[in-house]
Amino acid sequence: MKLEMELNDLSKAQLARKLGISRARVTQMLNLLKLPEELIEEVERMGDYWGRRVVTERMLRKNVHGRKKP
């Protein structure tokens, strides 16, 4: 998403319209890139394909709650 915005000089709102999602969802997805690498790896290990449980916001809250910001 970030690359798409940079390559095409798009705002979050423009990208959201292009993808058919809300601007808030674009912001949320971009904010995921700001997470510490350790947490990103933990989320990736949870998986997100249909063969296993989908990673939900509720599941992520358990991991993020109480962590100190870098």
Buried (B, 14 or more C-beta within 10 A) or exposed (E): BEEEBEEEEBEBEBBBBEEEBEBEBBEEBBEEEEBEEEBEEBBEEBEEEEEEEEBEEEEBEEBBEEEEEE
